[in-house]
Amino acid sequence: MEKIGEEGIKQSEQNITKENVIIWSPSYRAEVLEIVGRTGMRGEATHTIVRVLDGPNAGKILRRNIVGPIRKGDIIMLRETEISAMPIEKKD
């Protein structure tokens, strides 16, 4: 069963806790355009360039670090689309 929130956005009952407090944040789709390289202490994250497809920043190109399997053309969900990751430094 879905409920309509204050902003007219559908929310499922899974987002409501026992105290009837809604813990919900919007997420926006983004498409992976390019895989730049591996980053992190052990190379566990993939540094990518993505294009935001939905929301107020639609069309914006961002750098993001993604953990887990990813490839060019994948669609990911972003909870925040305003901050971009720092570019990785190349070792000589």
PyMOL commands that set and color helices and strands:
alter all, ss='L'
color gray80, all
select helices_A, chain A and resi 13-15
alter helices_A, ss='H'
color red, helices_A
select strands_A, chain A and resi 2-4+10-12+28-39+45-52+61-67+75-78
alter strands_A, ss='S'
color yellow, strands_A
deselect
rebuild
show_as cartoon
